[in-house]
Amino acid sequence: MNKEIERDLGEQPIAQIMAEHALKPNDLVSNSTEQITHKMVSRGVKGRRLNLKIQYRLLNALNKAAGKQYTLKDLFNY
């Protein structure tokens, strides 16, 4: 049997972390040393499943923008 992968996983913890630090998607995009887009941030916050490479890019940008050290487990619950 081929089970379909759940793609929409609801709002992720990254949304709350960004709110705690008063960060907008633009803050992550501008603080990133790697190429990320507003669309990637938006999809991550809304709970669309992202590949591991994009998750790490968002993690690095958030750590730089917030000045803290988070892990992937802190940002995503999948």
SULKA-V602067 format. One record per pair of residues at least 12 apart in sequence whose C-alpha atoms are under 10 Angstrom apart, sorted by sequence separation. I is the first residue (numbers start at 1). GAP is how many residues later the second one is. If there is no record, write none. Layout:
BEGIN
i=[I/I]
gap=[GAP/GAP]
END
This chain:
BEGIN
i=[25/26/29/59/60/25/28/41/59/62/24/25/40/41/44/58/25/26/40/56/59/25/41/56/59/24/25/40/41/55/58/59/24/36/40/35/25/34/52/55/36/37/55/34/35/36/34/35/33/34/32/36/15/32/34/35/50/14/15/18/32/33/34/49/29/32/33/50/15/16/28/29/31/32/47/49/14/15/28/31/32/45/47/12/13/14/15/28/30/31/32/33/44/45/47/11/12/13/14/15/28/29/31/32/44/11/12/13/14/28/29/31/32/10/11/12/13/27/28/31/8/9/10/11/12/27/28/30/31/9/10/11/12/28/29/9/10/11/25/27/28/8/9/10/27/28/8/9/10/23/27/7/8/9/7/8/21/6/7/23/6/7/23/5/14/18/21/22/14/17/21/20/21/18/14/18/17/17/14/17/18/14/17/14/16/13/14/15/13/14/15/12/13/14/12/13/14/12/13/11/12/11/12/9/10/9/9]
gap=[12/12/12/12/12/13/13/13/13/13/14/14/14/14/14/14/15/15/15/15/15/16/16/16/16/17/17/17/17/17/17/17/18/18/18/19/20/20/20/20/21/21/21/22/22/22/23/23/24/24/25/25/26/26/26/26/26/27/27/27/27/27/27/27/28/28/28/28/29/29/29/29/29/29/29/29/30/30/30/30/30/30/30/31/31/31/31/31/31/31/31/31/31/31/31/32/32/32/32/32/32/32/32/32/32/33/33/33/33/33/33/33/33/34/34/34/34/34/34/34/35/35/35/35/35/35/35/35/35/36/36/36/36/36/36/37/37/37/37/37/37/38/38/38/38/38/39/39/39/39/39/40/40/40/41/41/41/42/42/42/43/43/43/44/44/44/44/44/45/45/45/46/46/47/48/48/49/53/56/57/57/58/58/59/59/60/60/60/61/61/61/62/62/62/63/63/63/64/64/65/65/66/66/67/67/68/69]
END
